[in-house]
């Protein structure tokens, strides 16, 4: 199985969000999202991690920049998705969830 780099925004299905994750300081990872007109349902979260970066004002503090998730969908596809804590620009402020890569199930 080969991983394919995608790097495109995905649109969470809002009704599938898990508000309880906010209490843990994590974004509401969608259980469903659409990409290229198709809705995907997350069956399993296989891994999760955080990407940090230095403070932009010059202090030694590290801040979480992205929340990453490796998931398997109900059709068997594995995907790496992430939530970007700060949008790259004002124009993209609603584009916080991204599909980074996918590995299709073996047939």
N, C-alpha and C positions, 0 to 999 in steps of 0.2 A: 504494500500500500504506500503510495506516495502522497505527501502533503502538498497541497496547492496553496500558494500565497494568494490571498484575496484582498485584504486591506480596504474593505468597503463598509459603509455604515449599515447597521441593521436597525429595524424599528421594533421595539418591544411591544408586545400585546399587553397593554396596561392592566387589564383584568387578571393577568397571570403573575403579577408581581407579588413578592413576599415582604410585606411591610415589616415583619419581625426582624429582618436582617438589619434594618436601620439601627436598632438598639445595640447591635454588635459593631457599629461603625462601618458597615459595608453597604454598598449600593444594593438596591432591590434587584437581584438578578432575575430576569424574566424567565418564566417556564416556557413561554412561547414568544417567538419573534418572527418577523417577516424579513426576507431578503430576496431581492429580484422577483417579487411578486408571489413567492411561496412562503407559507407559514410552516415553521419548524417547531417541534415540541421537544423540550429537553427531558430525556429519560433519566440521565445520571450526570452528576457533577463528578468528574474523575480526578480533578486536581484544582487547586486554587492557590494563588500567590499574589503578592503586591510588588509593584515596581516603585521604588523611591528615587528621589532626586534632591539635590541641595536646595536650600532656601535661596530664593532669588534676590533677597535683600542683603546677602553677604554673611549671615550668621552661619554657624556650624550645624544647624539643625537640618534634619532630613524630613521631607514631606512625602506622603503617598501621592504618586502621580497617576497610577493606573491600578485597577483591580482586574486581574486576569482569571479566567476560568477555562478549563479544558472540559468539554462536555460531550456526551454522546446523545444524539437525538433518537427519537423513536424509530427512525428508518435505518439506524445503525451508523450514521455518519458521525465522525468525531470532528469537533470544531474547537478552535481556540478563539474565544471572544474576550473583549475587554471593555471596561468602563473607564473613560477618561474623565478624571475629576475636574479638570479645567479645560474648557473648550479652547481650541487653537486660535479661534477668532470670534468676534461678536456674531458674525454671519453663521458660524457653525455651532452656536451655543446649544442648539437642540440636538446636535449629532454627538451624543456622548457614548453610545454603544457601537462597537465595531466588531466585525468578523475579520480576524487576522488570517486564519488559515483553516482549511478543511481537509480531512482525509476520508475519502469515500469508503464505504464498506466493501469488502471483497465479495465478488459474485461467484 
